[in-house]
Amino acid sequence: MKRFERLEQIRRMDPHEDASEIYRLSSAYEFPWDFARALELALYRTYAVPSIGRLLAETAEFTDRAQKRYDDTALLLDAVVEHGFASEQGRTAIRRINHMHRSYDISNDDMRYVLCTFVVTPKRWIDAYGWRRMSRHETVASAVHYRTLGRYMGIRDIPASYEEFETCLDAYEEAHFAWDKGARRVSDATLDLMASWYPGALAPLLRTGTLALLDEPLLRAFRYTPPSPAVRAIVRRAVRLRGRTVRLMPPRRAPHHARQNREIKGYPNGYRLAELGTRPVPGVRGCPVRHIDTSSAE
């Protein structure tokens, strides 16, 4: 297989009818590392909205059990990508997500914003750091895939196109990004988690490197001191260099899904989708997204 052969395959597909398959090819074959990093950043962005970050702090799930929450979120979302919405695994994952989250009364606007991060952040990351930019087919397919996910989540007024997702995200962040001490605790815990995946001596360097990849609105919302321009330039050039290196490598022949990521550390002996996540007591546990009754996923 040649380097751009899979992209040619994607361009022969219908980005509406084949949206989830295109998204699977893009995320599991073309850009698995980039999608993993971008979706980490997508969820991280949501903490800067105080109504989301504060709830996460109150539940203590992302501060006291950060690795498990990271693992469960990645595994449940990617089960739908790997197996499809209509599959037994996909339906089980959506049912688990819905049952876990419906206890909390989160605004539809917050739910829609979280969905927007899943669509917009990966494209922006890949266009900046990937081995190639996302094609129009991949961009449209991503929006269609997450519109479908949003319907299963019971979200209203979902944007109709990638451009509408992008406009919605930018406007929401401009209006709502703000300081919250609980959200800052969640942010710190997430940065600590990411640093824990590597040798301890590298932790300060990794934290600085992560901050160097954040944009100014995020840094302001969490009141982090921005890394120097020189550090930011070095880090971003290094990530771009990785993308250029991947471009020279042979294309991936086997899919790489979230369950294969080295960052997933909580289930060394395997897991069952139906057992992932929390069993929240209404008003005590939760997460940033509220879902409709589980019958919607049937």
N, C-alpha and C positions, 0 to 999 in steps of 0.2 A: 504494500500500500504506500502511495506517495503522500507527502506531507499535507497537501491540500485536497486529497481525494475525498475525505469525509465531508469537508465543506461543500464540495461539489454534490455529494449525495444529499446533504441538507438542502441545498438550493433547488434540488429536483422535487422536494417534498412540499406539501401545502402547509404553510405556517399556522393556519387555523385548524384544519382537519387533523393534522399530524403534530399539533403543538407540543404535547407531552413527550412524544417520541423525539422530536427535535431537541427539546430541553434535556432529555436524558442523554442524547448523543453529545450535546454540548457540555453538559456538566460532568459526565462520567468518562468521556473519551478526550474531548478537546481541551477542557480547562478544569480538571478536577481539583488541583491545588488552588487555583484562583477562585473557584466557586466556594471552596471551604473557607478561604480567608475572607472573601467578600461577604459571605453570609454571617460569619462571625462579626464583621464590622456592621452589617445591617442590624443585627440584634443589639449590638452595643450602642448604635445610634439612638435606639428607642429609649435608653435610660435617660437621655438628656431632656426628654419631655417629662416634667415633674410628676404628672399624674401617673405615668408608667413607672418611672424610676422609684418613686415613693412607694408604690404598691409592692414592687419587687423587694424593696428593703424591708417592708413590714412583714412579708411572708418569710423572710430569712432564707429562702431557697437558694438565691444566687449569692448569698454571703456565707452561709454555713455549709452548703452542699453544692458548691459551684461546679465541681467535676461531674456530679451526677446530673445536675440540671443541664449542663452543656451536652453530655452524652445523650440524655433522653430527648432533648430538643432536636439534635442532629439526626438521631436514629429514626424518630417518628416522622419528621418531615421528609427524610430521604427515602423512607420505605414507600411513600407515595410515588416518588420519582422513579425508583428502581422497578416497582411492580405495577404501577398504574392505579388510577382512581377506582377502577372496577374490580381490581384483584382482591382476593381475600386479605392479603397483607395490607394493601392500601386502605381497604374498608376498616380493618382492625385498627390501623394507625389513626385514622380520622376519628373513629369511635372513641379511642383512648384519649385523643386530644380534646374532643368535645366534652367527654365526661369529666375530664380533669379540670377544665377551664370554665365551665358554665356557672360555677358558683359565684363569680364576681361580676358586678355591674360596671363594666367598662364601657365608655362611650363608643358609639359607632365610629366617630371621628378618629379615636385612638386606634381602633381595630383596623380601619382603612389605612391609617398611616403606617402601621406595622407591615401590612401587606405591600404598601408602596416601597418600603425599604428592600423587600425581597426582590422586587423587579428592578429597581433603579440602581442600587448599590453594586450588584455584580457587573452590570454593563459598564458603569463608570470605572470600576476597578480594572476590569479586563481591557477596556480601551486605553487605560493608562499604563498597565503593567503586564498584560498578557502577551503571548507570543504573536498574536494578531488581534485585531479589533473584532468585536462581535459583528456578524453579518446582519443585514436587515431581517432575514428569515429568522435568525436566532432571537433577535430583539422582539419581533412580533410574537413568536412562539412563547417566549418567556412571559409576556404580558397575558397571553391567552391562557397559559397554564395556571398562572396565579389568579386570574379572574375565576377560573374553575374552582381552585382551592378556596377562594374567597366566598364563593356561593356555598360550598360545604360548610364554611365557617359561619354562615349567616350574616355576612357583612352586606350592608346596603350601600347603594350609590357607588359601586366600584368603578374606577376609571375604565374607559372603553379602549384605550390605546396606551402604548408606551409613553407617548408624549403627555397624555393626561396623567399617568402615574407620576411622571417626573414633575409636572407642574404642581400636582397635589403635594408631593413630598417637599418640594422647595418652599411652598407657601406655608405648609404646616410647621416646618422647622423654623422658619423666620418668625412665625407668630408664637411658637410655644417653647422653643429651646430656652431654658433658664436654669439657674442654680437651685439645687435642692440637696440638703445634706444627706438624706437617705439615698438619693441617686448617686451621690459621690461615693458612698460606701459600696454600692453595687459595682460601680465602675472600678474602684480600687480592687475589689475582690476578683473581678474579671481579669484585670491586668496581672494580679498575683497568680491566677490560675494559668494564664498563658505563659508566664515566666516559669511556672513549676514543671512544664513539659520538657525543660532543658536543664543541663547541669546548673547547680545553684550559683556558681561563680558568675554565670552569664546573666543572672536575673537583672541587675541594674542596667546592663547594656540592652537587654531585650525590652525592658520597660521604656527606656529612652527611644529605642528604635520604633516601638509601637506608637508612642506619642508623636514621633516625627511623621507618621503616616496619617495622623488625624488632621482634619481641617480646622480652621480658626473658630467657626461656630461651636464645634464640639469642645475644643480646648477652653473656650470662654465659659461655656455652660458648666463644665466641671471645675473651673478655676485652676487648671493646670498651668504651670509655667511653660510656655512653648520652648521646645528645643531651639538652639541657635540655627540661623539660616544655613550655616555650613553643615551641621548635623543633619538637618532635614534634606538637604541636597544630596548628601552622601547616601543616606538610607534609601531615598527614592530612586537614585541612580542604581543602587545595588539591586533593588527589586526589579527595575526595568531590565537590568543586565541578565537576571535570571530568565525573564521572558524571552530575550533574544537568544539565550543559550538553548532554551526548549525548542525554539523555532528550528534550530539546526539538528535536533535529534530526530530519530525515526518516530512516526506517529504511534500513539498507543494502540495496541491490538486487543487488549482486554479492558473491560470497564473497571473504573475505580469508584466505589461508592463510599458514603460516609462511614459505614460500618468497618471499612478497611483503613480508616485514618488512624495514624499513630496517636493522635490526640484523644481518641476514644479509649479511656483507660479503666472505666468502671465495671466492665463485664468481661474479665479474662476467660471465664468459663461459658460465655455465650449468654443469650437473653431471649426472652419471649416478648414480642411486641405488646401483647395484652397486659404484661406486667410492668411495662415502663411507666415512668412518671410518678406523680404523687396521687394520693387519694385525699383531696382537699376537703376539709370541713367547711361548709359555707361560712364566710366571714372570717376565716382563720388562715387558710392557705389559698394560693392562686398564682396567676402569672399575667403577663401583659395583655393577653387577648381573651376576651369572653366569647364563647361560642353558643350557638343555639342548641336546642334539645338534640340529643343523640339520634333521634329518629330521622333527622335531616341527612344523616350519613348512611342511612340504610338503602 
